[in-house]
Amino acid sequence: MRAANKALCRNPNTGTAIHIDKDIYILFEKTIRNVLKKNPALTFGEMMEAVHLQFTKDKTSFKKSVEWYGVTVKNDLQSRGMIVVWMEKGKKRHKWADKG
């Protein structure tokens, strides 16, 4: 697959980066954004449960690991400042960063 069909995903914790299919990136970015805008302050598990539910509602067929791609795209969005992560009562919480 050509590089033009890939999205670079960075990990804010390790500084490493990987390439994934651009269409998969777009699917997860849109779904995670919609989930977090509707439900701010979710744990990662709650976010992935909401992504699964959204895929079911939208009849999105995804045969690969939702959690693996979810964490990969979530980490990239966090590294870009689009997702804010904080600790609350011993749990990491996530929300979409409202930038204007």
Residue pairs with C-beta under 8 A, 6 or more apart in sequence:
1 21
3 19
4 22
5 21
5 22
5 23
6 19
6 20
6 21
6 22
7 19
7 20
7 21
7 22
7 24
7 25
7 26
7 76
8 17
8 18
8 19
8 76
9 17
9 18
9 19
9 20
9 25
9 72
9 73
9 75
9 76
10 16
10 17
10 75
10 76
10 79
10 80
11 17
11 75
11 76
11 79
12 75
12 78
12 79
13 75
18 72
20 69
20 72
20 73
24 64
24 69
25 73
25 76
27 60
27 62
28 51
28 69
28 70
28 72
28 73
28 74
29 73
29 77
31 51
31 54
31 55
32 47
32 51
32 70
32 73
32 74
32 77
32 83
33 77
33 82
33 96
34 54
35 42
35 47
35 50
35 51
35 54
36 42
36 47
36 83
36 94
36 95
36 96
37 96
38 50
39 46
39 50
40 95
40 96
41 88
41 93
41 94
41 95
42 50
42 93
42 94
42 95
43 91
43 92
43 93
43 94
44 70
44 71
44 74
44 92
44 94
47 70
47 74
47 94
48 66
48 67
48 70
51 66
51 70
52 66
54 60
55 62
55 66
74 83
74 94
77 83
78 84
78 85
78 94
81 97
81 99
82 96
82 97
82 99
83 94
83 95
83 96
83 97
84 94
84 95
84 96
84 97
85 92
85 93
85 94
86 92
86 93
87 93
